[in-house]
């Protein structure tokens, strides 16, 4: 199987879906002439032309709304945000328009569209460019929210998102774009709402999503050297969440650590822990612990930033703690 | 020979049948909304409810110029446009009553009337939010190579939002067939337009965008609105260029049902002055003067509309509440395409 980057996987997904369905178009800042701020849309302008690969002014609220309007009358827009931090300017269109149109029209106006772009922190981008918005978006009924952590999942989930009849949020990662993995050449999708057991073990479950799947796998490798075998449950989709995958794993291991990129309060992990306490109360041998970003805006200085981010060491420490090893 | 009043109506635009249609459309909106006011007072309608009374020449003037395949999008003050587009009074009233036979199955209410069959893309509740959506519909028309237009209604307070500027900029940049219609009824809730906008003639905002036509027109004169719309359509449909039309009108009721008609932010004297230019009375008077409408004709029209409005009420009242199992319906669609 070919090994390609996460960025190339997304590019393949866009190219294949645009070739498959002429209602699909891509719009956003720098997606066309510049080939994408992160080169995800490289070559698409040349292949599909300027009507289907649309450079927008720097006007998130405006072009997100253009996507909403186009979806209402039957096109299938893919709206790229250069980062989800900038999408806050457009949140009215995501939350008040895209997520609610079907419901408040009594089922008359489905919204087949995708909002996508990098989410969360990269390196030393400081407070306004380093936020993970999974829990904000997952809070909203009427949206689906996917967070691919590998190239395989990135291609399969983006293709599924484009084919979905609903507004789907695709949260990518700047730090993921260069990561590599096996990605089939042929057409496939990763179904939305289905988690992936990325590693099997019976001592503890690490339940995670998105960029943190990579961190969880690295933690699992190190823990294996100590003889600790963990399940890594990559949720992949945070709305709707694969509750069965969570409970199946926790019932097997009886211990869980929930790892996420964002902040603690009302985070994705809080929801996971709620499912665990409801469905696995009698299965637990220890309280569930959470690993997340420190409850501060992201600082710039290297040492402070490292300290604020969830990482392998913090994940290992949490696993050891729920196993009563420390 | 004594001077005889004109009796053939030739001094008025259009033919007699068209003029009656226009009058009927406006009168239906007026009487329907008076009924809505009654129903609200009786508690049959809840939530926010914004009446259009006084602005009927705008909806009728604009929408009577559109084709069935054109698109319409509007704000939360949407009853008038829905009726003028031909939405069933029964379906609208049932929606206001929160019943299953409502145009949005009781999920939207007064602010969110939708009708896919009429390309009526909804009433929207966030001031300014629907303007970029209209640009998106214009984009889709162009994407498909169609020759429809979208008429986007908005209140005058929208012109101060960022969404408005962002949408108009893209509409002009990409040459989209959008007619943006500012219904300037002088007040954004209780704030007078001159206290909110640093510009007097709102259509001059069009000057900020190359290729956008701007015009203002008397919104109490349905013929004037139609003529302005005709010019707008030549630009939007004919040239695939956006238009900004400021239609100067007035609302005779409060901002919403909880707002006093006058006394806080506007005087009774001002209201009375504008009542002299009631768009329906103006049209009826002109038609009568031209010998185009007899008192008996108007009475018959009133009678017919009264029956329609009562029928809408009775229909809405008899329609069941949405079943509880519909609570979770229409959050998402089941299939991909």
Interface residues (C-beta under 8 A of the other chain):
Chain A: X21 X25 X51 X56 X57 X59 X61 X62 X63 X64 X65 X66 X67 X68 X69 X70 X71 X72 X73 X74 X75 X77 X92 X93 X96 X97 X101 X102 X103 X104 X105 X106 X107 X108 X109 X110 X112 X141 X142 X144 X163 X164 X165 X166
Chain B: X71 X73 X102 X103 X104 X105 X106 X107 X108 X112 X114 X115 X116 X121 X122 X124 X125 X126 X129 X130 X131 X132 X133 X134 X135 X136 X137 X138 X139 X140 X141 X142 X143 X162 X163 X166 X167 X169 X170 X173 X329 X330 X331 X332 X333 X334 X335 X336 X337
